[in-house]
Amino acid sequence: MRKILLLFAVITTIFISCAQKETADKIYFNAKIWTGDSAQPLAEAIAIKDNRIVYVGKDYAALKGDKTEMIDVGGKMIVPGFIDNHTHFLTGGYNLASVNLRTAKTKEAFISTLKTYCQQHPGDSWILGGDWDHEAWGGELPNKSWIDSVTGDHPLFVNRYDGHMAFANSKALAIAKIDKNTAPPAGGVIVKDKTGKPTGIIKDEAMNLMFSIIPPASEKELDEYFQRAQQHAFENGVTQINDVNSYGGWIDMATYRRAQQNKQLDLRIYSLVALSTWQKLDSFVKKNGRGDDMLRWGGLKGFVDGSLGSTTAWFYQPYLDAPASNGFTVTDTNDLRKWVISADSAGLQVAVHAIGDHANDFILNVFEEAEKKNGNRDRRFRVEHAQHVTQSAFARFASLHVIPSMQPYHAIDDGRWAAKRLDDARLKGTYAFKSMLDAGATLTFGSDWTVAPLKPIEGIYAAVTRRTLDDKNPNGWYPEQKLTVEQALKCYTVNNAYAGFFENKTGKLKVGMLADFVVLSDDLFSIPPEKIWDVKVLRTVVGGKEVFVKKD
């Protein structure tokens, strides 16, 4: 018996010794780590083996081996990799190399920027992108007469930054055969002058008249858009995105699958397709599953209404500066209701764009009906933007377990001019981040890129300070809705992972999770809130691989 016990002790000692010899591939140390894990919120070191975290804490010596790469981050802050809950990713990749009208603050600058771009790019190619904002020069919408003489042979169709209104020159209108006799489709507007001729401004569903005749991008071009966008994401600390169908979803997903097949996919992507194609997605999921740790699908994105900036968001009451309009729905409400209920019955996740208070109440009603019809399950309905809500809606988001998928940068952008559209009562429910959290809703954050910059740091700044971009609200626009730094961080990490059914693998820095994290230049908790804007991303790590390191 004594020999058996001795043998058992020897075997146990060998087993323990072997286990202790397992070492990490990399150890990041001398760091201020916010983990997102309430059980261990702070740490000083993180160890990685393969693509996963094997240790988070302070005493990492036992995991250090002869081949372990040691990275001293010099006391800098580490946070979980930022997840962006709402992007139009391929459009963003295109726009990075296209004309930039976001910087145009006057009518003259708008015209001059286009003139310079056309001179630098001679020929007759389409000019797209743009991201202009007429509110930057006082609210006057551009007219084709401004730019026909400077665009040459180029057909032009450049969108307002919110994506719900775009501007065409005369050549583009002629190619699309849009003239004074053209009637807009339901859910769209063609703006015309006093003589009935189109001014060049086209809104929401009417934009499809133009999109239908614009030559589609080639696979090569789409691949280039993606690579530009992916690098841009890494430079800003984004390790994972939810993409909401710039090109209807299926072209986008095919682009990401191609990148993965070519071993050029380093960004984690949850790719959502158009809600109207729910049957196609249902069949696709049954045949192909729901993807893997890098690329996933199974979600759908639909629309209720337009946007505040384009005065097409759907409200109960009229706009102050357009008293004849309450906005409108851009999707037939009967179709939208049918698609939501059917897609939910198939077990697919449904996310729906809703901006105005009427739009938000409508989609909450539809989600409630779907749950009653289809029974209880972990469905995680999402409202994309949840931008202007009634005071009674906050509790409904929580009780229905509907996720408000919001974008904080919009608050400091729209806050410059929203008061000319909406009264104070409605503005109290506008970008109401704190009210959502106080009600118990699972608030998530993102950019809506290209509508806003793909920069979570600026989103955190916006959520924490609510200082509008014109510097006219130094104490915050509707400051009662400001969040703490930790609340904002959680919305960009922990909550976003949950919103995409990925909370068991990302969003926190804890043992067993995928090693996605970001090294920042400053401690977000110790600097003044107004300095958050200046914080830089120093390193971005996805699955233990450094995909971005800032050069000195």
C-alpha positions in Angstrom: 0.0 0.0 0.0 2.9 2.3 0.9 4.4 1.7 -2.5 1.2 2.5 -4.3 0.8 5.7 -2.3 4.4 6.6 -3.1 3.9 5.9 -6.8 0.7 8.0 -6.8 2.6 10.9 -5.2 5.3 10.7 -7.8 2.8 10.7 -10.7 0.9 13.6 -9.1 4.1 15.6 -8.7 5.1 15.0 -12.3 1.6 16.0 -13.5 1.7 19.2 -11.5 5.2 20.0 -12.7 4.1 19.5 -16.3 1.1 21.7 -15.8 3.2 24.4 -14.2 5.6 24.3 -17.2 2.8 25.5 -19.6 3.9 29.0 -20.4 2.3 31.9 -22.2 3.1 33.0 -25.7 2.9 36.7 -24.7 2.6 38.6 -21.5 1.6 42.3 -21.5 2.6 43.7 -18.1 3.1 47.0 -16.2 -0.4 48.0 -17.3 -3.5 49.6 -15.9 -6.2 47.1 -17.1 -9.9 47.6 -17.0 -11.2 44.1 -17.7 -15.0 44.7 -18.0 -15.3 41.7 -15.6 -17.1 42.7 -12.4 -15.5 39.8 -10.6 -12.1 41.2 -11.2 -12.4 44.7 -12.7 -8.7 45.8 -12.5 -5.4 44.1 -13.2 -1.8 44.8 -14.1 -0.9 42.0 -16.5 -2.5 39.8 -19.2 -1.1 36.5 -20.5 -2.0 34.9 -23.9 -1.7 31.4 -25.2 -2.5 30.9 -28.9 -5.6 33.2 -29.4 -7.0 33.2 -25.8 -6.4 34.7 -22.4 -4.8 32.4 -19.9 -4.2 34.8 -17.1 -5.3 38.2 -15.9 -3.9 39.7 -12.7 -0.6 40.8 -11.2 1.6 37.8 -10.5 2.4 36.4 -13.9 5.9 34.9 -13.2 4.7 31.3 -13.3 3.5 31.8 -16.9 6.8 33.2 -18.2 8.9 30.8 -20.1 12.1 31.0 -22.2 10.1 31.7 -25.4 7.5 34.0 -23.9 7.4 37.4 -25.5 7.3 40.1 -22.8 5.6 43.4 -23.6 6.1 46.2 -21.1 3.3 48.7 -21.9 4.8 51.4 -19.7 1.9 51.9 -17.3 -0.5 52.5 -20.1 -4.2 51.5 -20.0 -5.5 48.3 -21.5 -9.2 47.8 -22.2 -11.2 45.0 -24.0 -11.2 45.5 -27.8 -13.8 48.0 -28.8 -16.9 46.6 -30.6 -18.8 48.9 -32.9 -22.5 48.0 -32.8 -23.5 49.7 -36.1 -21.4 50.3 -39.2 -21.8 50.6 -43.0 -18.3 49.1 -43.4 -17.7 48.8 -47.1 -19.2 52.2 -47.7 -16.7 53.5 -45.2 -13.9 51.8 -47.0 -15.0 53.4 -50.3 -15.3 56.9 -48.7 -11.8 56.8 -47.2 -10.5 57.2 -50.8 -13.3 59.4 -52.1 -14.2 63.1 -51.9 -14.5 64.4 -48.3 -17.3 67.0 -48.0 -17.7 66.6 -44.2 -15.1 69.4 -43.7 -17.1 71.9 -45.9 -18.5 74.5 -43.5 -19.7 76.9 -46.2 -21.5 76.8 -49.5 -18.3 78.0 -51.2 -16.1 75.3 -49.5 -18.6 72.7 -50.7 -18.3 73.8 -54.3 -14.5 74.3 -54.1 -13.9 70.9 -52.6 -15.8 69.2 -55.4 -14.1 71.3 -58.0 -10.7 70.4 -56.7 -11.6 66.7 -56.5 -12.9 66.7 -60.1 -9.8 68.4 -61.4 -7.6 65.9 -59.7 -9.7 63.0 -61.0 -10.4 63.8 -64.7 -12.8 61.5 -66.7 -16.4 60.4 -66.4 -16.4 58.1 -63.4 -19.1 58.3 -60.8 -18.4 60.5 -57.8 -20.0 59.0 -54.6 -19.6 59.2 -50.9 -19.1 62.8 -49.7 -20.9 62.9 -46.3 -21.8 66.6 -46.5 -23.9 68.4 -43.9 -26.0 71.4 -45.0 -26.5 72.4 -41.4 -22.8 73.3 -41.3 -23.5 76.3 -43.5 -26.8 77.3 -42.0 -29.3 74.7 -43.4 -29.6 75.6 -47.1 -29.8 72.5 -49.2 -27.4 72.3 -52.2 -28.7 72.8 -55.7 -27.4 71.2 -58.8 -26.8 74.7 -60.2 -24.0 75.1 -57.6 -21.8 72.3 -59.1 -22.8 71.5 -62.7 -20.1 73.7 -64.0 -17.3 72.2 -61.9 -18.1 68.5 -62.1 -17.4 68.2 -65.8 -18.2 64.8 -67.3 -18.6 63.1 -63.9 -22.1 62.0 -62.8 -22.3 62.8 -59.1 -24.4 61.4 -56.3 -23.0 62.4 -52.9 -24.9 61.6 -49.7 -25.6 63.7 -46.7 -23.6 62.1 -43.8 -26.7 60.5 -42.3 -27.3 58.4 -45.5 -30.9 59.4 -45.8 -30.5 62.2 -48.3 -28.2 62.6 -51.3 -27.4 65.2 -53.9 -27.1 64.7 -57.7 -25.8 66.8 -60.4 -27.6 67.3 -63.7 -25.7 64.5 -65.5 -26.6 62.0 -62.9 -30.3 63.0 -62.9 -30.3 62.7 -66.7 -28.8 59.2 -66.6 -31.4 58.1 -64.0 -34.1 59.8 -66.1 -35.3 61.8 -63.1 -37.1 65.0 -64.2 -40.1 67.1 -63.3 -42.4 64.3 -64.3 -40.8 61.7 -62.1 -42.9 60.8 -59.1 -41.1 59.6 -55.9 -41.8 56.1 -54.7 -43.5 55.5 -51.3 -41.2 56.4 -48.5 -39.1 58.8 -50.6 -38.9 62.4 -51.7 -37.6 64.2 -54.8 -37.1 67.8 -54.0 -38.2 70.2 -56.8 -38.0 73.9 -57.3 -40.9 76.3 -58.0 -40.9 75.3 -61.7 -41.2 71.6 -60.8 -37.6 70.7 -61.8 -35.5 68.5 -59.5 -33.0 70.5 -57.5 -30.7 67.4 -57.1 -31.8 66.5 -53.6 -33.3 63.0 -53.2 -34.4 61.5 -49.9 -34.7 57.9 -48.5 -36.5 55.4 -50.8 -36.3 57.8 -53.8 -32.5 57.4 -53.6 -33.0 53.8 -55.0 -33.9 55.5 -58.4 -30.3 56.5 -58.6 -28.7 53.5 -56.9 -30.3 51.2 -59.5 -28.4 52.8 -62.3 -25.0 53.3 -60.7 -22.6 50.6 -61.9 -21.9 48.0 -59.2 -18.5 47.8 -57.6 -16.4 44.8 -58.8 -15.2 42.2 -56.4 -11.7 43.6 -56.7 -13.0 47.1 -55.7 -15.0 45.7 -52.8 -12.0 43.8 -51.5 -10.0 47.1 -51.6 -12.8 48.9 -49.8 -12.7 46.2 -47.1 -8.9 46.3 -46.6 -8.9 50.1 -46.2 -11.8 49.9 -43.7 -10.2 47.0 -41.7 -7.0 48.9 -41.3 -8.9 52.1 -40.3 -10.8 50.1 -37.7 -7.6 48.7 -36.2 -6.0 52.2 -36.0 -9.0 53.2 -33.9 -9.0 50.2 -31.5 -12.0 48.5 -33.1 -11.6 44.7 -33.0 -15.1 43.7 -33.9 -18.0 45.2 -35.8 -21.7 44.7 -36.4 -22.2 45.5 -40.1 -25.6 46.6 -41.3 -25.7 46.1 -45.0 -24.2 49.0 -47.0 -24.9 46.9 -50.2 -28.0 45.0 -48.9 -25.9 42.7 -46.8 -25.3 39.8 -49.2 -22.6 41.5 -51.2 -21.0 42.7 -48.0 -21.1 39.2 -46.4 -19.6 37.7 -49.6 -16.8 40.2 -49.5 -16.0 39.2 -45.9 -16.2 35.5 -46.7 -13.8 36.1 -49.6 -11.4 37.9 -47.3 -11.5 35.0 -44.8 -10.9 32.5 -47.6 -7.9 34.5 -48.7 -6.6 34.8 -45.1 -7.1 38.5 -45.1 -9.7 38.8 -42.4 -8.3 39.8 -39.0 -11.4 41.8 -37.8 -14.3 40.0 -36.2 -17.5 40.7 -38.0 -21.2 40.1 -37.4 -22.7 40.6 -40.8 -26.4 41.5 -40.9 -28.4 41.4 -44.1 -31.7 43.1 -45.2 -34.8 42.1 -43.2 -36.8 41.7 -46.4 -34.5 38.7 -47.3 -35.2 36.8 -44.1 -36.2 33.6 -46.0 -32.9 33.6 -47.9 -31.0 34.0 -44.6 -33.0 31.3 -43.0 -32.1 28.9 -45.8 -28.5 30.0 -45.7 -28.2 29.4 -41.9 -29.7 25.9 -42.2 -27.1 25.1 -44.9 -24.1 26.9 -43.6 -24.6 27.4 -39.8 -23.9 30.8 -38.3 -20.2 31.2 -39.0 -17.2 31.1 -36.6 -15.3 33.3 -34.3 -14.1 35.6 -37.1 -17.2 36.0 -39.3 -20.8 35.4 -38.1 -24.3 35.9 -39.5 -27.9 35.2 -38.5 -29.0 38.8 -38.0 -31.3 41.0 -40.1 -31.6 44.8 -40.4 -34.8 46.7 -41.4 -36.0 50.3 -41.4 -39.0 52.1 -40.0 -38.2 55.7 -40.9 -35.6 58.1 -42.1 -33.5 60.6 -40.2 -33.7 63.9 -38.2 -31.3 65.7 -40.4 -33.3 64.9 -43.5 -36.6 65.6 -41.7 -37.7 62.1 -42.6 -37.8 60.6 -39.1 -41.3 59.7 -38.1 -42.7 61.7 -35.1 -46.1 62.1 -33.5 -45.9 65.8 -33.8 -44.7 68.0 -36.8 -41.2 69.4 -37.1 -40.8 72.9 -35.8 -39.0 74.0 -39.0 -41.3 71.9 -41.3 -44.7 72.2 -39.7 -46.5 70.4 -42.6 -44.5 67.2 -41.9 -44.2 64.6 -39.2 -41.7 62.6 -41.3 -42.7 59.2 -42.6 -42.1 55.5 -42.7 -39.7 54.3 -45.4 -41.0 50.7 -45.3 -44.6 49.6 -45.6 -45.6 49.0 -42.0 -47.6 45.9 -42.9 -44.6 44.4 -44.7 -42.3 45.3 -41.8 -44.6 43.7 -39.2 -44.8 40.5 -41.3 -41.1 40.3 -41.9 -40.2 40.8 -38.2 -42.7 38.2 -36.9 -41.7 35.7 -39.6 -37.9 36.2 -39.2 -38.3 35.9 -35.4 -40.3 32.7 -35.8 -37.3 31.3 -37.8 -34.9 32.0 -34.9 -33.1 34.9 -36.6 -32.1 38.0 -34.7 -33.9 41.2 -35.8 -32.6 44.7 -35.6 -34.7 47.6 -36.9 -33.7 51.3 -37.5 -36.0 53.7 -35.7 -35.3 57.4 -35.2 -38.5 59.3 -34.4 -40.6 58.8 -31.3 -43.5 57.4 -33.3 -41.1 55.0 -35.1 -39.7 53.7 -31.9 -43.1 53.1 -30.3 -44.2 51.3 -33.5 -41.3 48.9 -33.6 -41.6 48.2 -29.8 -45.2 47.2 -30.5 -44.2 44.9 -33.3 -41.5 43.3 -31.2 -44.0 42.8 -28.4 -46.4 41.2 -30.8 -43.7 38.9 -32.2 -42.8 37.7 -28.7 -46.5 36.9 -27.9 -46.9 35.0 -31.1 -43.7 33.1 -31.1 -43.2 32.4 -27.4 -40.3 33.0 -25.0 -36.7 32.7 -26.2 -33.4 34.5 -26.0 -34.1 36.7 -29.1 -32.4 40.0 -28.3 -34.4 42.3 -30.5 -32.5 45.5 -31.3 -33.6 49.0 -32.2 -30.9 50.7 -34.2 -30.5 54.3 -33.1 -33.4 54.6 -30.6 -32.8 58.2 -31.1 -35.9 60.1 -30.0 -38.2 58.2 -27.6 -41.2 59.0 -25.5 -40.7 59.0 -21.7 -42.9 55.8 -21.5 -40.6 54.0 -23.9 -37.6 53.6 -21.6 -39.4 51.1 -19.4 -40.7 49.2 -22.4 -37.1 48.8 -23.8 -36.2 47.2 -20.4 -39.4 45.1 -19.9 -39.3 43.7 -23.4 -35.6 43.1 -23.2 -35.1 45.1 -26.4 -31.6 46.4 -26.9 -31.2 50.1 -27.7 -28.3 50.2 -30.2 -27.2 53.8 -30.0 -24.4 56.1 -31.3 -23.2 58.7 -28.9 -21.3 60.9 -31.4 -24.6 61.8 -33.0 -25.6 63.6 -29.8 -22.7 66.1 -29.9 -23.2 66.5 -33.7 -27.0 66.8 -34.0 -27.1 68.7 -30.7 -25.8 71.8 -32.6 -29.0 72.2 -34.5 -31.7 69.7 -33.2 -33.5 72.5 -31.3 -34.7 74.0 -34.6 -36.4 70.8 -35.5 -37.8 69.6 -32.1 -39.2 71.2 -29.0 -37.7 70.7 -25.5 -40.2 68.0 -24.5 -39.0 65.8 -27.4 -35.4 66.7 -26.9 -35.6 65.4 -23.3 -36.0 61.9 -24.9 -33.2 62.5 -27.5 -30.0 60.4 -27.2 -31.2 59.6 -23.7 -28.4 57.3 -22.6 -28.7 57.6 -18.9 -32.5 57.2 -18.9 -32.0 53.9 -20.9 -29.6 52.6 -18.3 -31.6 53.8 -15.4 -34.7 52.0 -16.8 -32.6 48.7 -16.9 -32.1 48.5 -20.7 -28.9 46.9 -22.1 -27.5 50.0 -23.8 -25.0 49.4 -26.6 -22.8 51.9 -28.5 -21.3 52.3 -31.9 -20.6 54.9 -34.6 -23.0 54.4 -37.6 -19.8 54.9 -39.7 -19.7 56.6 -42.1 -22.4 58.8 -40.6 -20.0 59.4 -37.7 -16.3 58.6 -37.3 -15.2 55.0 -36.6 -13.6 56.2 -33.4 -14.8 54.7 -30.1 -12.7 57.1 -28.1 -14.7 60.0 -29.6 -17.9 58.1 -28.8 -16.8 57.7 -25.2 -16.0 61.4 -25.0 -19.5 62.2 -26.4 -21.3 59.9 -24.0 -19.3 61.2 -21.0 -19.3 65.0 -21.8 -22.2 65.6 -24.2 -20.2 68.7 -25.3 -21.5 69.6 -28.8 -19.1 70.1 -31.6 -19.7 73.8 -31.8 -18.4 74.2 -28.2 -21.7 75.9 -27.2 -22.5 73.4 -24.5 -19.4 73.1 -22.3 -21.3 71.5 -19.5 -23.1 69.1 -21.8 -26.2 69.1 -24.0 -29.0 67.8 -21.8 -26.3 67.0 -19.2 -28.6 64.8 -17.1 -28.0 62.1 -19.8 -24.2 62.0 -19.4 -22.6 58.7 -18.5 -19.6 57.7 -16.4 -16.5 56.5 -18.2 -17.1 53.0 -17.0 -20.7 53.0 -18.2 -19.5 54.2 -21.6 -16.7 51.6 -21.8 -19.1 48.8 -20.9 -21.5 49.9 -23.7 -18.6 49.6 -26.2 -17.4 46.2 -24.9 -19.4 44.1 -22.6 -22.9 45.1 -23.8 -22.0 45.1 -27.5 -20.7 41.5 -27.2 -24.0 40.6 -25.7 -26.0 42.4 -28.4 -24.3 40.1 -31.0 -24.6 36.9 -29.0 -20.9 36.8 -28.5 -20.6 37.6 -24.8 -19.0 34.2 -23.9 -16.0 35.0 -26.1 -15.4 38.7 -26.3 -16.2 41.9 -24.5 -14.2 41.1 -21.3 -10.7 40.3 -20.4 -10.9 37.1 -18.4 -9.4 33.7 -18.6 -10.8 31.6 -21.5 -11.9 34.6 -23.5 -10.5 35.5 -27.0 -7.5 37.8 -26.6 -8.9 41.0 -28.1 -7.8 44.2 -26.4 -6.5 47.7 -26.9 -3.6 49.7 -25.4 -4.4 53.4 -24.9 -2.1 56.3 -24.3 -3.9 57.5 -21.2 -6.0 56.3 -18.3 -9.5 57.2 -19.2 -10.5 57.2 -15.5 -7.9 59.6 -14.3 -7.8 62.3 -17.0 -10.4 65.2 -17.2 -13.4 64.1 -19.3 -12.8 66.8 -21.8 -9.3 65.3 -22.5 -10.7 61.9 -23.5 -11.0 63.2 -27.1 -7.1 63.4 -27.3 -6.5 59.8 -26.1 -4.6 57.7 -28.8 -4.7 54.0 -29.6 -1.2 52.6 -29.2 -1.8 48.9 -30.0 -4.7 46.8 -31.2 -4.7 43.1 -30.6 -7.1 40.6 -32.1 -6.9 36.9 -31.0 -3.4 37.6 -29.5 -2.2 39.0 -32.8 -1.0 42.6 -32.9 -2.9 44.1 -35.9 -1.9 47.7 -35.2 1.0 49.3 -33.4 1.3 53.1 -33.4 4.6 54.4 -34.7 6.5 56.9 -32.6 
